[in-house]
Structures are given as structure tokens and as C-alpha cells.
Amino acid sequence: MPPRSKKVLSAQVVLRAASGKRIHGAAITAANIADYMPSPEVVSRAAALFEKLGFQVSNAVANSFTITAPQAVFEKVFGVRLRQTKEGSVKATPKDAKVSDYELPISGLPRELRDLLEAVTFTPPPDFGPTNW
């Protein structure tokens, strides 16, 4: 396993909707998906700002894109300690207790970036049911 500083991680960046609607608790369907899409300007601006912070940025799909960087970059930028679970996922130990273990706190990001975001999150491991067979 590579040292902590060299281990490459990826997280999903969820962008704010151009409409101003928030995704938390929303039932997003084919009928209302357009209400939750970011503007092209938000996508390009957020991507450029994450690149400036040392992340590689994927192409946007719907309302999000992926950022990738060594673990040390994530820990420095988001102000968290990261740990790998036995299932292989990554969890954060955030200073901001308002977010889940998988969601990174965005409160410490530059305001110009923070204002473009809904969330930045690691993907939880799949839950396939009982594993003690």
C-alpha cells in the first residue's frame, strides 16, 4: 500500500443548481432534473478552482464531477484526516461535525468555490445485505 501522502483518492463534487434549488432531501426525478442542473459557468469555474488547489477534475456528468488527488492534498485542502475502512471506502474525520463520515466539510474552502458547491463526498461501499454466509 502506498504511503498516506501518495495514495490517490477520488471524491464526487455536487454543484449548486442554477435554479437555486437545493438537493438535500429533494426527490429528483426525470420530470424535475433540469431544476437541479448547474449552469455551464458554475461547472467550468468550480473545475478551474479545484485544479488550482491541486486536483485532477473529470468531465461533468449531470450535476457533478469527480476530483482526484493524493490523500495528502485532500487532507490539507479540506482540513480533515482520512482513513480507509475495512470495506475499502474512505471516511473523513472532519472538524465540522455537521457532515457525514463520507462528506467532506466545505466550510474551509475559498468562498468563491464554496458558493458553487452542494457537497463533496466519498462514495460509501455498496450494501449487498448479509455478509456472514
BELQUIVEN-V569157 format. One record per residue. N is the residue number from 1. RES is the residue in one small letter. SS is DSSP state (2 for helix, 1 for strand, 0 for the rest). PSI is psi as a letter, one per 40 degrees, with the letter a starting at -180 (* if undefined). OMEGA is omega in whole degrees, -180 to 180 (999 if undefined). Layout:
n:N res:RES ss:SS psi:PSI omega:OMEGA
n:N res:RES ss:SS psi:PSI omega:OMEGA
//
This chain:
n:1 res:m ss:0 psi:h omega:-180
n:2 res:p ss:0 psi:i omega:177
n:3 res:p ss:0 psi:i omega:-177
n:4 res:r ss:0 psi:d omega:-174
n:5 res:s ss:0 psi:d omega:-177
n:6 res:k ss:0 psi:e omega:-178
n:7 res:k ss:0 psi:h omega:-177
n:8 res:v ss:1 psi:h omega:-179
n:9 res:l ss:1 psi:i omega:175
n:10 res:s ss:1 psi:i omega:177
n:11 res:a ss:1 psi:i omega:-180
n:12 res:q ss:1 psi:h omega:177
n:13 res:v ss:1 psi:h omega:178
n:14 res:v ss:1 psi:h omega:-174
n:15 res:l ss:1 psi:i omega:178
n:16 res:r ss:0 psi:i omega:180
n:17 res:a ss:0 psi:i omega:176
n:18 res:a ss:0 psi:d omega:-179
n:19 res:s ss:0 psi:e omega:-176
n:20 res:g ss:0 psi:e omega:179
n:21 res:k ss:0 psi:i omega:-179
n:22 res:r ss:0 psi:i omega:-177
n:23 res:i ss:0 psi:d omega:-176
n:24 res:h ss:0 psi:h omega:179
n:25 res:g ss:0 psi:e omega:-178
n:26 res:a ss:0 psi:i omega:172
n:27 res:a ss:0 psi:g omega:-178
n:28 res:i ss:0 psi:h omega:-177
n:29 res:t ss:0 psi:i omega:176
n:30 res:a ss:0 psi:d omega:-178
n:31 res:a ss:0 psi:d omega:-176
n:32 res:n ss:0 psi:e omega:-175
n:33 res:i ss:2 psi:d omega:-180
n:34 res:a ss:2 psi:d omega:180
n:35 res:d ss:2 psi:e omega:-175
n:36 res:y ss:2 psi:e omega:-179
n:37 res:m ss:0 psi:h omega:175
n:38 res:p ss:0 psi:i omega:175
n:39 res:s ss:0 psi:i omega:176
n:40 res:p ss:2 psi:d omega:179
n:41 res:e ss:2 psi:d omega:178
n:42 res:v ss:2 psi:d omega:180
n:43 res:v ss:2 psi:d omega:-177
n:44 res:s ss:2 psi:d omega:180
n:45 res:r ss:2 psi:d omega:179
n:46 res:a ss:2 psi:d omega:179
n:47 res:a ss:2 psi:d omega:-180
n:48 res:a ss:2 psi:d omega:-180
n:49 res:l ss:2 psi:d omega:177
n:50 res:f ss:2 psi:d omega:177
n:51 res:e ss:2 psi:d omega:179
n:52 res:k ss:2 psi:d omega:179
n:53 res:l ss:0 psi:e omega:176
n:54 res:g ss:0 psi:e omega:-180
n:55 res:f ss:0 psi:i omega:166
n:56 res:q ss:1 psi:i omega:-175
n:57 res:v ss:1 psi:h omega:178
n:58 res:s ss:0 psi:i omega:172
n:59 res:n ss:0 psi:i omega:178
n:60 res:a ss:0 psi:i omega:173
n:61 res:v ss:1 psi:h omega:-177
n:62 res:a ss:0 psi:b omega:-175
n:63 res:n ss:0 psi:f omega:-176
n:64 res:s ss:1 psi:i omega:170
n:65 res:f ss:1 psi:i omega:-178
n:66 res:t ss:1 psi:h omega:172
n:67 res:i ss:1 psi:i omega:-178
n:68 res:t ss:1 psi:h omega:178
n:69 res:a ss:1 psi:i omega:172
n:70 res:p ss:1 psi:i omega:-179
n:71 res:q ss:2 psi:d omega:-178
n:72 res:a ss:2 psi:d omega:179
n:73 res:v ss:2 psi:d omega:177
n:74 res:f ss:2 psi:d omega:-177
n:75 res:e ss:2 psi:d omega:-179
n:76 res:k ss:2 psi:d omega:-175
n:77 res:v ss:2 psi:d omega:-176
n:78 res:f ss:2 psi:e omega:178
n:79 res:g ss:0 psi:f omega:-178
n:80 res:v ss:0 psi:i omega:167
n:81 res:r ss:1 psi:h omega:-179
n:82 res:l ss:1 psi:i omega:177
n:83 res:r ss:1 psi:i omega:177
n:84 res:q ss:1 psi:h omega:179
n:85 res:t ss:0 psi:i omega:178
n:86 res:k ss:0 psi:d omega:178
n:87 res:e ss:0 psi:e omega:178
n:88 res:g ss:0 psi:e omega:178
n:89 res:s ss:0 psi:i omega:180
n:90 res:v ss:1 psi:h omega:177
n:91 res:k ss:1 psi:i omega:179
n:92 res:a ss:1 psi:i omega:170
n:93 res:t ss:1 psi:g omega:-173
n:94 res:p ss:0 psi:i omega:172
n:95 res:k ss:0 psi:d omega:-178
n:96 res:d ss:0 psi:h omega:-175
n:97 res:a ss:0 psi:e omega:-179
n:98 res:k ss:0 psi:e omega:-178
n:99 res:v ss:0 psi:i omega:179
n:100 res:s ss:0 psi:i omega:177
n:101 res:d ss:0 psi:d omega:-177
n:102 res:y ss:0 psi:d omega:-178
n:103 res:e ss:1 psi:h omega:179
n:104 res:l ss:1 psi:i omega:179
n:105 res:p ss:0 psi:h omega:-180
n:106 res:i ss:0 psi:e omega:-176
n:107 res:s ss:0 psi:d omega:-179
n:108 res:g ss:0 psi:e omega:178
n:109 res:l ss:0 psi:i omega:175
n:110 res:p ss:0 psi:i omega:-176
n:111 res:r ss:2 psi:d omega:-178
n:112 res:e ss:2 psi:d omega:176
n:113 res:l ss:2 psi:d omega:-178
n:114 res:r ss:2 psi:d omega:-178
n:115 res:d ss:0 psi:e omega:-180
n:116 res:l ss:0 psi:e omega:-168
n:117 res:l ss:1 psi:i omega:166
n:118 res:e ss:1 psi:d omega:-176
n:119 res:a ss:1 psi:i omega:169
n:120 res:v ss:1 psi:h omega:-171
n:121 res:t ss:1 psi:i omega:170
n:122 res:f ss:0 psi:i omega:-180
n:123 res:t ss:0 psi:h omega:176
n:124 res:p ss:0 psi:i omega:179
n:125 res:p ss:0 psi:i omega:178
n:126 res:p ss:0 psi:i omega:179
n:127 res:d ss:0 psi:h omega:-176
n:128 res:f ss:0 psi:e omega:-180
n:129 res:g ss:0 psi:a omega:-176
n:130 res:p ss:0 psi:h omega:179
n:131 res:t ss:0 psi:e omega:-176
n:132 res:n ss:0 psi:f omega:-180
n:133 res:w ss:0 psi:* omega:999
//
